[in-house]
Amino acid sequence: MSTLQPDRWQELSPYLDQALALAGDERKAWLAALEAANPTMAAEVRALLDEHLLLEKEGFLEKAPAAPQSAPGLAGQTVGPYTLISQIGQGGMGSVWLAERSDGRFERRVAVKFLNVALAGRGGEQRFKREGSILGRLAHEHIAELVDAGVSPAGQPYLVLEYVEGDHIDRYCDARMLDVEARLRLFLDVLVAVAHAHANLIVHRDIKPSNVLVSKDGRVKLLDFGIAKLLEGEGQDGSATVLTVEAGRAMTPEYATPEQVTGGPVTTATDVYALGVLLYVLLTGQHPAGSGAHSPADLVKAIVDTEPTRPSGIVSPTRANAEETTANAARRTTTPDKLSRLLRGDLDTIVAKALKKNPEERYASVTALADDLGRYLRHEPISARPDALGYRAAKFVRRNRGAVALVALVLIAVMAGVAGTLLQARTARRQRDLALRERDRATRVTEFMTRMFKVSDPSDARGNSVTAREILDKASNEIDTGLARDPETQAQMMSFMGNVYFSLGLYPRAESLLTHAVEIQRRVLGTKNRDTLVSMNDLGATLSAERRDAEAEKLQREALAIERVVLGPESPDTLSTMNRLANSVSAQNRWAEADPLYRETLMIRQRVLGPEAPDTLGSMDNLAWSLMAQHRFADAENLQRNALDIENRVQGTDDPNTLSSMNRLARILSLEGKYPEAEKEQRDALDIQRRVLGPDHPHTLRSMNNLLDILQREKHYQDAEEVASAMRDVQRRVLGPDHPDTARSTYNLACVAAVQGQSAKALSLLTEAVDHGLLPRLALGIEKDDDLKSLQGDRHFEALVARVKKRAAAAAAQKPQKG
Amino acid sequence: MESAISSLMVAAERGDAPASEALFAALYSELHRLAKRELARNGSGVSLSATTLLHEAYLDMAARDGPSFPDRARFMGYAARVMRGLVIDHARERHAQKRGGLFEITPLDTEVLENAVDHRELVQISDALDELVKVEPALAEVVDLKFFCGFSFVEIAAMREISERTVQRNWEKARIYLHRKIRPDLSL
């Protein structure tokens, strides 16, 4: 078959999901298994996978569509003494054009790079030209010359660069299948160029393969020296939003250094690190942050926290990446084993020293790195030492830096915002006095923050080892005294920082700041003030997160009473406080009391927001759950069905809220004893989740677990066994064979076997579960588990129970005594 | 037109077909207008990336519309579909060699431009996407966001709050689907 009918695609889709999640041998094994079970399906999936590989190779849809061959507006135009010929590239920063000199003084082709940056007035233009001319004096055979920097009559800055024809260094090496030694020699040319620039006090700041070109005859040229700095300086006035967007894009996170991510000072050590990353890529074909997908948060974490795998380790094949490692080794005309042996020792050590998280621990200069590589090539002892054991302890301190870096970014962004919104919101009232007071306040906040961030100044005694978390800690410690003369602002900052700690999961610190903020605000602004109420609610949320529901309840009751008066009983804020209060009450198992609160919230929301508003639906779901908890199953079912009908219609079947409702309804039905209906609902939910979220998604797994529970209640043991074993397959693959969830599925399989009288099978599965990660709490329960009743008295079962108890006792003895 | 976008979006989400057409038209003219404005600001011949344009559009419209405006992720879902239309119209126009008033929407990477997809193939892809929306909407959306708007897997994953692996898998699946649809005669 060549075209796909929708029905057929629906059937194929989950199989493709599974296949595409696997690589190499695993995929082969999976296909073989499918072949045995369902040869027709296997043949089709195989054909689609072949097509996939082909499309991958041909780069189908990889090139964005609207790329103009040449923009008609500029060809033939002149920029300074240059005539533009054709566009040769396009990037986040702007477009690049091939051009030639038009005044006939000498013939030379150049690249003109237009920068999508707004320069701030005349001063900005002059600075741009001045700094451009400094970079222009950087002459070296391995550095692409910056011929000129100027600003077009329309005000757009441009750079005129030596035109270099060549390939990115990593592609160049791969295409020519250069071995490790040849790569190192080429890399040494890069180092010579960077060292020359450093000697002239110019840091590159953005070294990455696309900035290191190699011409056909093997000559290295570095592009864009110092341009990152040139752009960054302009970004500070923040006048154009394009600039902020583009500047974010201009930074290449994969090649960013820890200090660039955390906002530390950029020095020559920054280039040493980026060169370390480049060396790592050239030697191994992989990025030190690991292969595969990265979210920005993961990447930040990897750059700041994670020690990269040694090059010799990363090139060794594992089951999952055998194909890739073999191909990488082949591009270095060797095998994975030989490559690993070659890298082990000196090259591992050299790369590790260049990639140190702390700039001071890296090679002191690019020349020092070059010297060590030279010694390696001459088979002399290198200067860098492998990590000593003691150093590992220092890692502990580093572990939290990733979170910290993210906070720093948030902190800086929001700080700017706090001052800004304070001004905006209030000036709108056109009360001049107030506006002036707010401006003073914004200034004071800025001063306070400036003082806090001053600790990261390298001239400070501790150098650049200060982390953003320390800044946050310092700020929160000093906030007591820091803004004491302006308590209102002080409280606002406390509240803000409390929320940052909350989002970091550091609840005790969040709680103490928020408590303090509420205290001050009550005193200075009174309890009826909106800001006070916001802080009270934030504190309530923190207490709930700490599972201190009674205290949360008390606070929420107080806030609710005030909000009802101040904001009115129908204000969205009042209603959300009421909803959260109901959650705190029900968390203490007082469902009957929570019920009227949920009910009132729902009624008002239905009236004010309408019956189809998301918050209204949320209230219906909460109330249904509360009815279920009170064993009022018929009412719960009725309400949940109503909610689900609306959700299906308004949000669609694939919406996460709709899916939660389906799961809830299945649960209610199963508690009612309506197993066939429950099973149908649960299977429907599961099908959608498999399609929308994929078979490996935690929510999909949770639904499988729910289904398993229903099937066991139904005594449909064969179906139950099927589901439990499918679950275990996914968990083994995704979570690993020793994960507690995997073990729990094995345990479930054992139960299913036991109730069917398959004692030997049950016992072996149970032993496997106990020895491979089953949580002690569950393991201790097997003795009394009704499902395992048939095993009681069995010699092996009793031995297993004894073993579990002994292990638990030993673990308890090891735990430090609590006072 | 101020708060029109948000209310159209709500109506479209309820399955109101005329509203969703109106939404499409409104977003189209908005993106078109912005593209022109940005070009005027930056001087002619400078091209814009689709992502920049979308981010700008969001900031612009959210600022005008106030807090009721949908969040960025939801907005991008719609705008990406609109951007597809814009890109295709642009490719058609360019093919027709019309003069004046052109703006360029360009890819992100500083790659040398080559192998740009033919506008006829773009139309085929778009038609196939319209079918795919009915079968597996999540797959069609990835194509709009990545291929037509230039968002990376990372950005899409963050926007949709799913793992990057899932985004990549959806992309790979969508690509197989589209390829089957537009080149059914392919021999393997």
Interface residues (C-beta under 8 A of the other chain):
Chain A: S2 T3 L4 P6 W9 Q10 S13 L16 D17 L20 A21 A47 L48 D50 E51 H52 L54 L55 E56 G59 F60 L61 K63 A64 P65 A66 A67 P68 Q69 A71 P72 G73 L74 Q77 Q87 I88 G89 Q90 G91 G92 G94 S95 V96 F114 N116 S152 A154 G155 Q156 S210 T241 V242 V245 E246 R249 G292 A293 H294 S295 P296 L299 E612 R649 V650 Q651 D654 R691 V692 L693 G694 H697
Chain B: E13 R14 G15 E38 N42 G43 S44 G45 V46 S47 S49 A50 T51 T52 H55 E56 L59 V87 I88 H90 A91 R94 L102 E104 I105 T106 P107 L108 D109 T110 E111 V112 L113 E114 N115 A116 V117 L122 I125 E131 K134 V135 E136 P137 A138 V143 F147 F148 G150 F153 V154 A157 A158 I162 S163 E164 R165 T166 V167 Q168 R169 E172 K173 R175 I176 Y177 L178 H179 R180 K181 P184 D185 L186 L188
